[in-house]
Amino acid sequence: GEDVEQSLFLSVREGDSSVINCTYTDSSSTYLYWYKQEPGAGLQLLTYIFSNMDMKQDQRLTVLLNKKDKHLSLRIADTQTGDSAIYFCAENKKGTYKYIFGTGTRLKVLA
Amino acid sequence: EAQVTQNPRYLITVTGKKLTVTCSQNMNHEYMSWYRQDPGLGLRQIYYSMNVEVTDKGDVPEGYKVSRKEKRNFPLILESPSPNQTSLYFCASSPTGGVEGSTGELFFGEGSRLTVL
């Protein structure tokens, strides 16, 4: 199938690290993405990783890609209350215009 | 300001009454697409368009129509809405839609919440 799977909820304390996980199914995907959705708003791209990379770091964000296990993770260091949102992973199937999104993980940051 | 604009943002309608959700982008993007967001199901692609007059079905196209007569506009048409089309709808655009040489980043509108009674 074409499911991209994520756990639905994650709760962390302010200042801790958050790790959001995602498993995808299409090993030919070119790009994998993390989008953030704040309440009442559309999705915004947080970061992306090209499929020939293992890791990408961007300030507080670290993306890890394990192609063997088809596993993608997003680590947010020093999580803040403003990071509370729904996080979606997504893949773009290589050579196509199709995007497959995960179910989204709702991150709640406790003060 | 570069943006994707959807209208209406909120709509309550009744079964069978045709409606159109408009989407417009001012970034000269070739690629546009529609998604619906449902609890526990994430975003599912309804239709997409690679350029003017070129459209294709996504994963859940049943009950929807689209058209792309101009580059900036990509309306979503529900000819005869039913309660199972109650959902949050997002329009998105991208410079080229993720083909070779492009990161494929999608730019999203703020969403249109549709309720069909």
gemmi code that builds the backbone of each chain (N, CA, C; Angstrom):
import gemmi

chains = {
    "A": [
        ("GLY", (0.802, -1.194, 0.000), (0.000, 0.000, 0.000), (0.849, 1.264, 0.000)),
        ("GLU", (0.175, 2.384, 0.076), (0.903, 3.645, 0.033), (0.764, 4.391, 1.349)),
        ("ASP", (0.690, 3.663, 2.461), (0.494, 4.336, 3.731), (1.789, 4.920, 4.255)),
        ("VAL", (1.673, 6.130, 4.781), (2.745, 6.751, 5.539), (2.221, 6.827, 6.965)),
        ("GLU", (2.913, 6.201, 7.896), (2.365, 6.050, 9.231), (3.107, 6.874, 10.274)),
        ("GLN", (2.330, 7.445, 11.161), (2.870, 8.208, 12.283), (2.031, 7.899, 13.508)),
        ("SER", (2.630, 8.062, 14.685), (1.824, 7.966, 15.887), (1.005, 9.240, 16.001)),
        ("LEU", (-0.153, 9.160, 16.648), (-1.086, 10.278, 16.619), (-0.757, 11.388, 17.617)),
        ("PHE", (-0.180, 11.017, 18.750), (0.024, 12.015, 19.800), (1.413, 11.896, 20.405)),
        ("LEU", (1.931, 13.046, 20.860), (3.180, 13.082, 21.594), (3.103, 14.254, 22.564)),
        ("SER", (3.488, 14.002, 23.793), (3.462, 15.049, 24.807), (4.847, 15.136, 25.425)),
        ("VAL", (5.406, 16.350, 25.507), (6.728, 16.543, 26.088), (6.708, 17.775, 26.975)),
        ("ARG", (7.701, 17.866, 27.848), (7.831, 19.045, 28.714), (8.694, 20.085, 28.017)),
        ("GLU", (8.368, 21.331, 28.257), (9.136, 22.439, 27.685), (10.614, 22.274, 28.031)),
        ("GLY", (11.468, 22.463, 27.014), (12.906, 22.333, 27.235), (13.441, 20.955, 26.893)),
        ("ASP", (12.570, 19.939, 26.875), (12.997, 18.588, 26.495), (13.106, 18.499, 24.982)),
        ("SER", (13.659, 17.379, 24.508), (13.670, 17.113, 23.071), (12.433, 16.316, 22.692)),
        ("SER", (11.933, 16.573, 21.497), (10.804, 15.810, 20.950), (11.321, 14.999, 19.773)),
        ("VAL", (10.852, 13.785, 19.656), (11.178, 12.974, 18.484), (9.886, 12.454, 17.887)),
        ("ILE", (9.641, 12.829, 16.660), (8.435, 12.404, 15.943), (8.863, 11.437, 14.857)),
        ("ASN", (8.224, 10.289, 14.823), (8.630, 9.237, 13.910), (7.630, 9.014, 12.789)),
        ("CYS", (8.142, 8.464, 11.697), (7.310, 8.234, 10.514), (7.879, 7.045, 9.755)),
        ("THR", (7.009, 6.170, 9.290), (7.462, 5.113, 8.386), (6.754, 5.292, 7.049)),
        ("TYR", (7.494, 5.124, 5.995), (6.931, 5.300, 4.666), (7.128, 4.022, 3.866)),
        ("THR", (6.503, 3.954, 2.718), (6.505, 2.671, 2.006), (7.236, 2.693, 0.673)),
        ("ASP", (7.440, 3.876, 0.103), (7.960, 3.906, -1.264), (9.454, 4.210, -1.254)),
        ("SER", (10.267, 3.211, -1.490), (11.719, 3.402, -1.429), (12.229, 4.262, -2.585)),
        ("SER", (11.374, 4.515, -3.586), (11.835, 5.332, -4.707), (11.541, 6.814, -4.503)),
        ("SER", (10.962, 7.163, -3.373), (10.644, 8.573, -3.139), (11.900, 9.420, -3.186)),
        ("THR", (11.791, 10.557, -3.829), (12.946, 11.426, -3.997), (13.165, 12.322, -2.796)),
        ("TYR", (12.099, 12.949, -2.348), (12.176, 13.858, -1.222), (11.196, 13.414, -0.141)),
        ("LEU", (11.623, 13.630, 1.085), (10.735, 13.411, 2.230), (10.680, 14.703, 3.027)),
        ("TYR", (9.491, 15.009, 3.517), (9.246, 16.329, 4.090), (8.655, 16.228, 5.493)),
        ("TRP", (8.884, 17.301, 6.239), (8.147, 17.508, 7.485), (7.431, 18.850, 7.384)),
        ("TYR", (6.112, 18.799, 7.575), (5.280, 19.993, 7.577), (4.712, 20.202, 8.972)),
        ("LYS", (4.508, 21.479, 9.304), (3.919, 21.842, 10.598), (2.583, 22.527, 10.353)),
        ("GLN", (1.567, 22.121, 11.113), (0.253, 22.750, 11.017), (-0.134, 23.313, 12.376)),
        ("GLU", (-0.200, 24.626, 12.458), (-0.642, 25.266, 13.691), (-2.172, 25.367, 13.663)),
        ("PRO", (-2.797, 25.517, 14.838), (-4.268, 25.531, 14.895), (-4.877, 26.555, 13.945)),
        ("GLY", (-5.855, 26.115, 13.158), (-6.573, 27.014, 12.261), (-5.786, 27.486, 11.063)),
        ("ALA", (-4.672, 26.857, 10.789), (-3.828, 27.332, 9.688), (-3.518, 26.202, 8.716)),
        ("GLY", (-2.958, 26.572, 7.588), (-2.508, 25.571, 6.637), (-1.179, 24.979, 7.049)),
        ("LEU", (-0.668, 24.080, 6.239), (0.612, 23.442, 6.533), (1.749, 24.322, 6.017)),
        ("GLN", (2.837, 24.313, 6.769), (4.039, 25.026, 6.335), (5.208, 24.060, 6.360)),
        ("LEU", (6.043, 24.138, 5.344), (7.203, 23.263, 5.290), (8.177, 23.632, 6.401)),
        ("LEU", (8.575, 22.617, 7.182), (9.594, 22.817, 8.208), (10.973, 22.512, 7.649)),
        ("THR", (11.071, 21.351, 7.036), (12.328, 20.915, 6.491), (12.075, 19.751, 5.546)),
        ("TYR", (13.089, 19.413, 4.748), (12.969, 18.272, 3.850), (14.335, 17.599, 3.776)),
        ("ILE", (14.335, 16.380, 3.306), (15.587, 15.662, 3.130), (15.538, 14.928, 1.809)),
        ("PHE", (16.619, 14.977, 1.091), (16.730, 14.269, -0.168), (17.029, 12.809, 0.146)),
        ("SER", (16.547, 11.924, -0.671), (16.601, 10.499, -0.345), (18.013, 9.916, -0.317)),
        ("ASN", (19.002, 10.632, -0.819), (20.376, 10.106, -0.763), (21.134, 10.613, 0.461)),
        ("MET", (20.418, 11.273, 1.360), (21.021, 11.769, 2.592), (20.581, 10.902, 3.764)),
        ("ASP", (21.381, 10.891, 4.818), (21.021, 10.166, 6.036), (20.545, 11.105, 7.130)),
        ("MET", (21.061, 12.323, 7.089), (20.756, 13.250, 8.169), (20.790, 14.676, 7.626)),
        ("LYS", (19.958, 15.502, 8.240), (19.986, 16.921, 7.922), (19.701, 17.683, 9.199)),
        ("GLN", (20.518, 18.715, 9.459), (20.302, 19.512, 10.667), (20.039, 20.955, 10.278)),
        ("ASP", (19.062, 21.547, 10.929), (18.698, 22.927, 10.651), (18.299, 23.557, 11.970)),
        ("GLN", (19.230, 24.248, 12.612), (19.014, 24.891, 13.915), (18.518, 23.849, 14.920)),
        ("ARG", (17.315, 23.983, 15.448), (16.841, 23.032, 16.477), (16.304, 21.726, 15.882)),
        ("LEU", (16.250, 21.657, 14.574), (15.649, 20.498, 13.919), (16.713, 19.555, 13.374)),
        ("THR", (16.527, 18.258, 13.629), (17.390, 17.231, 13.052), (16.496, 16.183, 12.400)),
        ("VAL", (16.761, 15.908, 11.150), (16.019, 14.878, 10.426), (16.954, 13.697, 10.202)),
        ("LEU", (16.457, 12.516, 10.534), (17.205, 11.287, 10.290), (16.426, 10.410, 9.327)),
        ("LEU", (17.124, 9.862, 8.356), (16.493, 8.997, 7.366), (17.185, 7.642, 7.354)),
        ("ASN", (16.417, 6.607, 7.612), (16.915, 5.230, 7.553), (16.216, 4.558, 6.376)),
        ("LYS", (16.924, 4.503, 5.248), (16.282, 4.002, 4.026), (16.020, 2.500, 4.106)),
        ("LYS", (16.866, 1.802, 4.819), (16.711, 0.344, 4.914), (15.377, 0.009, 5.587)),
        ("ASP", (15.082, 0.735, 6.668), (13.846, 0.482, 7.411), (12.709, 1.387, 6.957)),
        ("LYS", (12.958, 2.268, 5.985), (11.971, 3.242, 5.518), (11.428, 4.040, 6.704)),
        ("HIS", (12.343, 4.574, 7.479), (11.984, 5.284, 8.702), (12.557, 6.691, 8.661)),
        ("LEU", (11.705, 7.646, 8.965), (12.076, 9.060, 8.989), (11.742, 9.606, 10.365)),
        ("SER", (12.635, 10.403, 10.924), (12.325, 11.003, 12.219), (12.668, 12.485, 12.215)),
        ("LEU", (11.969, 13.213, 13.065), (12.211, 14.644, 13.260), (12.470, 14.865, 14.734)),
        ("ARG", (13.634, 15.387, 15.046), (13.958, 15.709, 16.440), (13.939, 17.220, 16.584)),
        ("ILE", (13.207, 17.688, 17.593), (13.176, 19.111, 17.915), (13.874, 19.273, 19.253)),
        ("ALA", (14.988, 19.980, 19.247), (15.723, 20.213, 20.490), (15.108, 21.382, 21.250)),
        ("ASP", (15.221, 21.326, 22.591), (14.750, 22.439, 23.422), (13.333, 22.858, 23.018)),
        ("THR", (12.411, 21.909, 23.077), (11.048, 22.145, 22.616), (10.379, 23.273, 23.400)),
        ("GLN", (9.722, 24.152, 22.670), (9.038, 25.298, 23.251), (7.518, 25.164, 23.089)),
        ("THR", (6.763, 25.950, 23.866), (5.302, 25.881, 23.765), (4.838, 26.255, 22.351)),
        ("GLY", (5.589, 27.107, 21.682), (5.249, 27.478, 20.308), (5.429, 26.348, 19.309)),
        ("ASP", (6.044, 25.259, 19.738), (6.191, 24.092, 18.867), (4.956, 23.202, 18.900)),
        ("SER", (4.016, 23.498, 19.799), (2.776, 22.711, 19.853), (2.031, 22.863, 18.532)),
        ("ALA", (1.774, 21.745, 17.872), (1.174, 21.774, 16.537), (0.991, 20.330, 16.087)),
        ("ILE", (0.465, 20.169, 14.883), (0.426, 18.849, 14.249), (1.561, 18.797, 13.239)),
        ("TYR", (2.314, 17.707, 13.259), (3.442, 17.539, 12.356), (3.150, 16.393, 11.386)),
        ("PHE", (3.296, 16.691, 10.101), (3.041, 15.701, 9.064), (4.345, 15.351, 8.355)),
        ("CYS", (4.596, 14.067, 8.178), (5.636, 13.690, 7.242), (4.971, 13.409, 5.897)),
        ("ALA", (5.727, 13.573, 4.839), (5.176, 13.369, 3.502), (6.292, 12.904, 2.581)),
        ("GLU", (5.915, 12.158, 1.571), (6.876, 11.734, 0.561), (6.370, 12.123, -0.816)),
        ("ASN", (7.324, 12.414, -1.665), (7.008, 12.703, -3.056), (7.520, 11.542, -3.890)),
        ("LYS", (6.621, 10.846, -4.508), (7.013, 9.679, -5.283), (7.831, 10.097, -6.497)),
        ("LYS", (8.970, 9.486, -6.643), (9.932, 9.903, -7.656), (9.314, 9.934, -9.046)),
        ("GLY", (9.547, 11.039, -9.745), (9.094, 11.142, -11.118), (7.598, 11.338, -11.278)),
        ("THR", (6.895, 11.531, -10.165), (5.445, 11.743, -10.254), (5.085, 13.058, -9.575)),
        ("TYR", (3.846, 13.399, -9.723), (3.342, 14.590, -9.067), (2.539, 14.235, -7.824)),
        ("LYS", (2.712, 13.027, -7.336), (1.914, 12.574, -6.207), (2.671, 12.756, -4.896)),
        ("TYR", (1.956, 13.229, -3.930), (2.467, 13.374, -2.582), (1.616, 12.507, -1.658)),
        ("ILE", (2.274, 11.779, -0.782), (1.573, 10.971, 0.209), (1.909, 11.527, 1.577)),
        ("PHE", (0.867, 11.882, 2.325), (1.053, 12.439, 3.654), (0.740, 11.392, 4.718)),
        ("GLY", (1.413, 11.522, 5.844), (1.094, 10.697, 6.987), (-0.147, 11.210, 7.692)),
        ("THR", (-0.522, 10.524, 8.747), (-1.737, 10.860, 9.490), (-1.555, 12.077, 10.385)),
        ("GLY", (-0.295, 12.477, 10.598), (-0.043, 13.632, 11.450), (0.154, 13.238, 12.907)),
        ("THR", (1.102, 13.868, 13.578), (1.350, 13.671, 15.015), (1.079, 14.985, 15.729)),
        ("ARG", (0.172, 14.933, 16.671), (-0.146, 16.136, 17.443), (0.831, 16.228, 18.602)),
        ("LEU", (1.664, 17.261, 18.585), (2.656, 17.483, 19.638), (2.106, 18.498, 20.632)),
        ("LYS", (2.091, 18.107, 21.872), (1.660, 19.007, 22.947), (2.846, 19.261, 23.854)),
        ("VAL", (3.189, 20.540, 24.050), (4.321, 20.894, 24.878), (3.791, 21.453, 26.196)),
        ("LEU", (4.180, 20.808, 27.280), (3.699, 21.190, 28.602), (4.676, 22.161, 29.253)),
        ("ALA", (4.152, 23.254, 29.768), (5.004, 24.269, 30.396), (5.535, 23.794, 31.747)),
    ],
    "B": [
        ("GLU", (2.557, 39.971, -1.258), (2.902, 38.808, -0.433), (2.535, 37.537, -1.185)),
        ("ALA", (3.498, 36.606, -1.241), (3.259, 35.327, -1.908), (2.272, 34.506, -1.086)),
        ("GLN", (1.197, 34.062, -1.721), (0.230, 33.307, -0.946), (-0.688, 32.472, -1.831)),
        ("VAL", (-1.348, 31.521, -1.159), (-2.403, 30.721, -1.753), (-3.691, 31.103, -1.009)),
        ("THR", (-4.697, 31.527, -1.746), (-5.925, 32.044, -1.141), (-7.101, 31.136, -1.487)),
        ("GLN", (-7.781, 30.695, -0.455), (-8.959, 29.841, -0.640), (-10.200, 30.578, -0.159)),
        ("ASN", (-11.314, 30.325, -0.864), (-12.607, 30.862, -0.428), (-13.725, 29.893, -0.810)),
        ("PRO", (-14.716, 29.741, 0.074), (-14.818, 30.357, 1.393), (-13.959, 29.621, 2.423)),
        ("ARG", (-13.712, 30.233, 3.560), (-12.981, 29.571, 4.633), (-13.888, 28.624, 5.419)),
        ("TYR", (-15.155, 28.977, 5.494), (-16.136, 28.145, 6.207), (-17.417, 28.108, 5.391)),
        ("LEU", (-18.014, 26.936, 5.318), (-19.276, 26.807, 4.579), (-20.087, 25.666, 5.152)),
        ("ILE", (-21.357, 25.946, 5.388), (-22.315, 24.906, 5.750), (-23.329, 24.841, 4.622)),
        ("THR", (-23.532, 23.652, 4.079), (-24.471, 23.507, 2.970), (-25.314, 22.259, 3.183)),
        ("VAL", (-26.188, 22.001, 2.238), (-27.062, 20.838, 2.340), (-26.747, 19.858, 1.210)),
        ("THR", (-27.103, 18.628, 1.449), (-26.859, 17.568, 0.464), (-27.432, 17.949, -0.898)),
        ("GLY", (-26.610, 17.796, -1.941), (-27.054, 17.996, -3.303), (-26.934, 19.399, -3.852)),
        ("LYS", (-26.579, 20.352, -3.029), (-26.484, 21.737, -3.513), (-25.064, 22.025, -3.995)),
        ("LYS", (-24.927, 22.185, -5.286), (-23.607, 22.358, -5.903), (-22.835, 23.507, -5.274)),
        ("LEU", (-21.552, 23.285, -5.061), (-20.724, 24.355, -4.536), (-19.334, 24.311, -5.151)),
        ("THR", (-18.675, 25.461, -5.104), (-17.312, 25.590, -5.618), (-16.443, 26.245, -4.560)),
        ("VAL", (-15.296, 25.654, -4.322), (-14.288, 26.251, -3.448), (-13.182, 26.784, -4.355)),
        ("THR", (-12.934, 28.072, -4.258), (-11.932, 28.660, -5.154), (-10.542, 28.608, -4.531)),
        ("CYS", (-9.537, 28.571, -5.380), (-8.138, 28.597, -4.953), (-7.363, 29.437, -5.943)),
        ("SER", (-6.584, 30.363, -5.435), (-5.794, 31.222, -6.301), (-4.400, 31.389, -5.704)),
        ("GLN", (-3.372, 31.335, -6.565), (-1.995, 31.560, -6.094), (-1.354, 32.642, -6.958)),
        ("ASN", (-0.495, 33.438, -6.292), (0.132, 34.569, -6.985), (1.626, 34.369, -7.177)),
        ("MET", (2.071, 33.104, -7.201), (3.500, 32.815, -7.286), (3.908, 32.251, -8.646)),
        ("ASN", (2.977, 32.263, -9.585), (3.253, 31.746, -10.930), (3.659, 30.264, -10.905)),
        ("HIS", (3.092, 29.522, -9.950), (3.416, 28.101, -9.838), (2.700, 27.297, -10.912)),
        ("GLU", (3.399, 26.293, -11.440), (2.787, 25.424, -12.444), (1.864, 24.390, -11.805)),
        ("TYR", (2.242, 23.901, -10.643), (1.554, 22.786, -10.002), (0.594, 23.267, -8.930)),
        ("MET", (-0.614, 22.729, -8.948), (-1.592, 23.005, -7.895), (-2.314, 21.714, -7.548)),
        ("SER", (-2.771, 21.621, -6.300), (-3.454, 20.392, -5.899), (-4.436, 20.667, -4.778)),
        ("TRP", (-5.362, 19.730, -4.606), (-6.358, 19.798, -3.540), (-6.217, 18.575, -2.643)),
        ("TYR", (-6.382, 18.831, -1.316), (-6.339, 17.774, -0.322), (-7.536, 17.916, 0.602)),
        ("ARG", (-7.905, 16.803, 1.196), (-8.857, 16.871, 2.292), (-8.196, 16.297, 3.535)),
        ("GLN", (-8.509, 16.893, 4.681), (-7.920, 16.457, 5.945), (-9.023, 15.953, 6.851)),
        ("ASP", (-8.908, 14.715, 7.256), (-9.887, 14.091, 8.140), (-9.171, 13.491, 9.339)),
        ("PRO", (-9.798, 13.537, 10.513), (-9.140, 13.023, 11.735), (-8.693, 11.584, 11.570)),
        ("GLY", (-7.454, 11.334, 11.928), (-6.915, 9.979, 11.869), (-6.502, 9.521, 10.490)),
        ("LEU", (-6.795, 10.324, 9.474), (-6.467, 9.941, 8.092), (-5.439, 10.852, 7.452)),
        ("GLY", (-5.079, 11.938, 8.114), (-4.103, 12.853, 7.545), (-4.641, 13.588, 6.344)),
        ("LEU", (-3.759, 13.945, 5.443), (-4.148, 14.620, 4.210), (-4.207, 13.605, 3.073)),
        ("ARG", (-5.266, 13.665, 2.321), (-5.385, 12.789, 1.159), (-5.601, 13.650, -0.084)),
        ("GLN", (-4.882, 13.309, -1.128), (-4.898, 14.108, -2.347), (-6.150, 13.807, -3.155)),
        ("ILE", (-6.844, 14.865, -3.578), (-8.091, 14.704, -4.340), (-7.800, 14.786, -5.837)),
        ("TYR", (-7.246, 15.890, -6.270), (-6.871, 16.120, -7.664), (-5.617, 16.982, -7.668)),
        ("TYR", (-4.899, 16.923, -8.776), (-3.785, 17.827, -8.954), (-3.699, 18.264, -10.414)),
        ("SER", (-2.944, 19.340, -10.620), (-2.799, 19.891, -11.954), (-1.348, 20.264, -12.181)),
        ("MET", (-0.778, 19.760, -13.259), (0.617, 20.018, -13.564), (0.796, 21.318, -14.339)),
        ("ASN", (-0.270, 21.786, -14.959), (-0.210, 23.052, -15.685), (-1.598, 23.353, -16.227)),
        ("VAL", (-1.727, 24.456, -16.923), (-3.028, 24.852, -17.464), (-3.586, 23.739, -18.338)),
        ("GLU", (-4.855, 23.415, -18.100), (-5.586, 22.394, -18.859), (-5.050, 20.975, -18.656)),
        ("VAL", (-4.190, 20.753, -17.678), (-3.672, 19.411, -17.401), (-3.986, 19.052, -15.955)),
        ("THR", (-4.888, 18.105, -15.759), (-5.254, 17.692, -14.409), (-5.238, 16.175, -14.313)),
        ("ASP", (-5.150, 15.660, -13.089), (-5.174, 14.213, -12.887), (-5.737, 13.897, -11.512)),
        ("LYS", (-6.238, 12.667, -11.379), (-6.845, 12.255, -10.125), (-5.793, 11.932, -9.082)),
        ("GLY", (-6.130, 12.272, -7.845), (-5.324, 11.842, -6.715), (-5.872, 10.543, -6.151)),
        ("ASP", (-5.833, 10.396, -4.848), (-6.264, 9.144, -4.227), (-7.760, 9.087, -3.929)),
        ("VAL", (-8.397, 10.241, -3.773), (-9.823, 10.252, -3.412), (-10.607, 11.225, -4.290)),
        ("PRO", (-10.686, 10.988, -5.598), (-11.324, 11.951, -6.499), (-12.848, 11.853, -6.591)),
        ("GLU", (-13.429, 10.771, -6.066), (-14.856, 10.547, -6.272), (-15.688, 11.664, -5.655)),
        ("GLY", (-16.612, 12.200, -6.450), (-17.515, 13.255, -5.982), (-16.979, 14.660, -6.190)),
        ("TYR", (-15.798, 14.775, -6.781), (-15.169, 16.079, -6.993), (-14.831, 16.287, -8.473)),
        ("LYS", (-14.802, 17.562, -8.862), (-14.294, 17.946, -10.179), (-13.374, 19.130, -9.998)),
        ("VAL", (-12.471, 19.299, -10.944), (-11.585, 20.457, -10.934), (-11.461, 20.987, -12.349)),
        ("SER", (-10.933, 22.192, -12.455), (-10.587, 22.741, -13.757), (-9.376, 23.645, -13.594)),
        ("ARG", (-8.612, 23.790, -14.649), (-7.430, 24.674, -14.599), (-7.380, 25.436, -15.918)),
        ("LYS", (-8.177, 26.476, -15.970), (-8.256, 27.280, -17.192), (-7.199, 28.383, -17.211)),
        ("GLU", (-6.765, 28.765, -16.015), (-5.709, 29.784, -15.888), (-4.680, 29.234, -14.912)),
        ("LYS", (-3.466, 29.736, -15.039), (-2.391, 29.220, -14.201), (-2.637, 29.494, -12.723)),
        ("ARG", (-3.205, 30.628, -12.398), (-3.315, 31.033, -10.996), (-4.493, 30.393, -10.277)),
        ("ASN", (-5.492, 29.896, -10.981), (-6.720, 29.428, -10.337), (-6.950, 27.931, -10.504)),
        ("PHE", (-7.439, 27.314, -9.439), (-7.697, 25.868, -9.479), (-8.909, 25.575, -8.586)),
        ("PRO", (-10.107, 25.815, -9.085), (-11.295, 25.607, -8.261), (-11.640, 24.137, -8.059)),
        ("LEU", (-12.202, 23.834, -6.904), (-12.695, 22.494, -6.578), (-14.215, 22.541, -6.587)),
        ("ILE", (-14.805, 21.674, -7.367), (-16.254, 21.684, -7.570), (-16.866, 20.422, -6.986)),
        ("LEU", (-17.889, 20.622, -6.149), (-18.675, 19.501, -5.638), (-20.057, 19.617, -6.283)),
        ("GLU", (-20.304, 18.776, -7.279), (-21.534, 18.879, -8.054), (-22.761, 18.547, -7.200)),
        ("SER", (-22.654, 17.523, -6.387), (-23.768, 17.102, -5.542), (-23.207, 16.638, -4.202)),
        ("PRO", (-22.915, 17.599, -3.323), (-22.245, 17.263, -2.070), (-23.041, 16.271, -1.218)),
        ("SER", (-22.313, 15.426, -0.523), (-22.932, 14.487, 0.406), (-22.248, 14.625, 1.767)),
        ("PRO", (-22.887, 14.159, 2.835), (-22.314, 14.314, 4.182), (-20.908, 13.748, 4.322)),
        ("ASN", (-20.558, 12.721, 3.553), (-19.205, 12.170, 3.690), (-18.130, 13.074, 3.069)),
        ("GLN", (-18.559, 14.189, 2.490), (-17.603, 15.174, 2.004), (-17.395, 16.308, 3.010)),
        ("THR", (-18.005, 16.175, 4.174), (-17.723, 17.096, 5.275), (-16.264, 16.898, 5.669)),
        ("SER", (-15.491, 17.983, 5.580), (-14.054, 17.838, 5.786), (-13.397, 19.212, 5.785)),
        ("LEU", (-12.104, 19.216, 6.046), (-11.280, 20.411, 5.931), (-10.467, 20.276, 4.645)),
        ("TYR", (-10.615, 21.227, 3.759), (-9.988, 21.151, 2.439), (-8.841, 22.144, 2.327)),
        ("PHE", (-7.752, 21.666, 1.740), (-6.591, 22.514, 1.510), (-6.211, 22.508, 0.046)),
        ("CYS", (-5.913, 23.712, -0.444), (-5.314, 23.868, -1.756), (-3.822, 24.131, -1.549)),
        ("ALA", (-3.004, 23.635, -2.456), (-1.566, 23.845, -2.353), (-0.996, 24.062, -3.739)),
        ("SER", (0.117, 24.776, -3.797), (0.796, 24.970, -5.072), (2.282, 24.741, -4.894)),
        ("SER", (2.960, 24.518, -6.014), (4.395, 24.250, -6.000), (4.954, 24.709, -7.339)),
        ("PRO", (6.197, 25.177, -7.360), (6.742, 25.628, -8.650), (6.603, 24.593, -9.758)),
        ("THR", (7.015, 23.336, -9.457), (6.939, 22.321, -10.506), (6.390, 20.997, -10.012)),
        ("GLY", (6.042, 20.892, -8.739), (5.397, 19.668, -8.272), (6.327, 18.513, -7.984)),
        ("GLY", (7.581, 18.761, -7.750), (8.442, 17.693, -7.264), (9.110, 16.845, -8.322)),
        ("VAL", (9.040, 17.250, -9.566), (9.743, 16.483, -10.587), (11.248, 16.767, -10.475)),
        ("GLU", (12.040, 16.070, -11.250), (13.484, 16.136, -11.152), (14.000, 17.568, -11.117)),
        ("GLY", (14.894, 17.814, -10.188), (15.510, 19.129, -10.104), (14.771, 20.103, -9.223)),
        ("SER", (13.671, 19.667, -8.644), (12.898, 20.561, -7.787), (12.695, 19.893, -6.433)),
        ("THR", (12.711, 20.685, -5.370), (12.465, 20.104, -4.046), (11.010, 19.734, -3.848)),
        ("GLY", (10.143, 20.305, -4.644), (8.733, 19.957, -4.547), (8.004, 20.537, -3.359)),
        ("GLU", (8.560, 21.579, -2.747), (7.891, 22.178, -1.593), (6.494, 22.642, -1.975)),
        ("LEU", (5.524, 22.295, -1.142), (4.148, 22.721, -1.343), (3.848, 23.947, -0.484)),
        ("PHE", (3.124, 24.899, -1.066), (2.671, 26.091, -0.350), (1.157, 25.954, -0.185)),
        ("PHE", (0.701, 25.989, 1.053), (-0.696, 25.695, 1.353), (-1.511, 26.952, 1.616)),
        ("GLY", (-2.783, 26.873, 1.229), (-3.763, 27.856, 1.670), (-4.132, 27.592, 3.119)),
        ("GLU", (-4.993, 28.427, 3.673), (-5.349, 28.321, 5.092), (-6.457, 27.326, 5.358)),
        ("GLY", (-7.042, 26.785, 4.326), (-8.042, 25.746, 4.512), (-9.469, 26.256, 4.399)),
        ("SER", (-10.342, 25.355, 3.965), (-11.785, 25.641, 3.866), (-12.524, 24.522, 4.584)),
        ("ARG", (-13.228, 24.909, 5.643), (-13.959, 23.890, 6.405), (-15.374, 23.792, 5.872)),
        ("LEU", (-15.685, 22.632, 5.332), (-16.980, 22.404, 4.693), (-17.798, 21.424, 5.506)),
        ("THR", (-19.053, 21.799, 5.776), (-19.998, 20.892, 6.434), (-21.178, 20.675, 5.506)),
        ("VAL", (-21.479, 19.417, 5.233), (-22.621, 19.065, 4.382), (-23.676, 18.375, 5.254)),
        ("LEU", (-24.846, 18.982, 5.357), (-25.903, 18.433, 6.220), (-26.829, 17.507, 5.445)),
    ],
}
model = gemmi.Model(1)
for chain_id, residues in chains.items():
    chain = gemmi.Chain(chain_id)
    for i, (resn, *xyz) in enumerate(residues, 1):
        res = gemmi.Residue()
        res.name, res.seqid = resn, gemmi.SeqId(i, " ")
        for name, pos in zip(("N", "CA", "C"), xyz):
            atom = gemmi.Atom()
            atom.name, atom.element = name, gemmi.Element(name[0])
            atom.pos, atom.b_iso = gemmi.Position(*pos), 0.0
            res.add_atom(atom)
        chain.add_residue(res)
    model.add_chain(chain)
structure = gemmi.Structure()
structure.add_model(model)
structure.setup_entities()
